[in-house]
Amino acid sequence: MKMLSALAAAAIIVPGVAFAQSDIDTMQAGSYARGVGDWELRLSGTGASDKDFETTSFGVSGTVGQYLYPGVLVGIQQDVAFADTDDDNQLNASTRIFGQYVFDLGQWQPYVGAAIGGTYGEDVNSTFTAGPQLGVKYYADRNTFIYVGTEYQFAFEDSDEIDDAFDDGSFYHTLGVGFNF
């Protein structure tokens, strides 16, 4: 329950920090900061095979979000993974909503946030997932960036399990490309 309270508190505090930082509503000329109403799309992929290509897995991730306040990005992330083994094929997915605070440091834009959602698919216990996120974006130009991020996810079936489940989580790392529009 402590973790759920911490995530709720973060969701309340982040917009307040954004209001305190800046009152700009649109991107200033020459700035990499995003304005209120700007959209963001991120794409990444992964894959692995054994040396004989008998066991193969790949996955794709897509994220879309909108800046609701200066520096505050809220959106949805969809991950899909496919595994082809000698015995079986599996398709699994995860859908999460997230909130992130993006620090405007010019072309380098670090972010911190939290996400909550669910994991589902074949041979997977459908569960809720939640956890903190952090990463950094590097802008190649005003609307295109590469990013690296990490997320600590823990799974739970109901709120009574959150405190214990937090200790059994896993880290997920991402490298991808993003676009603002």
Secondary structure, 3 states (H helix, E strand, C coil): CHHHHHHHHHHHHHHHHHHHHCCCCCCCCCCCCCCCCCEEEEEEEEEEECCCCCCEEEEEEEEEEEEEECCEEEEEEEEEEEEECCCCEEEEEEEEEEEEEECCECCEEEEEEEEEEEEEECCCCCEEEEEEEEEEEEEEECCEEEEEEEEEEEEECCHHHHHHHHCCCEEEEEEEEEEEC
